[in-house]
Amino acid sequence: MNDPHLWWEGTATGMNLFVRVVPGAKKSEIAAITAEYVRIRLHAQAVEGQANAELLRFIAQWCNVRKSAVSLVNGEHARLKKVAIDGLYCPPDTTMF
């Protein structure tokens, strides 16, 4: 369990990110990166898919990929989610944390 990269995993087409979302924030931002997940505050409410849509938009912007390359694998109604990013084979820059 000492693997520092448990918050992401490589796949055949790119990578998966494990995220924990906190909806209803003032702005969308990455709050922290832990061993297990990336905590992301979202400027959207968890109503009618608004938070999920904002999450996918935010991750696409953070990873500098097309929005269509980002998809929700599981966790549609949960705070812990798995997000697939096609075409990205290593995590985005995390030096800002």
Secondary structure, DSSP 8 states (H G I E B T S, - for coil): ---TTTTEEE-SSEEEEEEEEEES-SS-EEEEE-SS-EEEEESS-SSTTHHHHHHHHHHHHHHT--GGGEEEEE-TTSSEEEEEEET--S----TT-
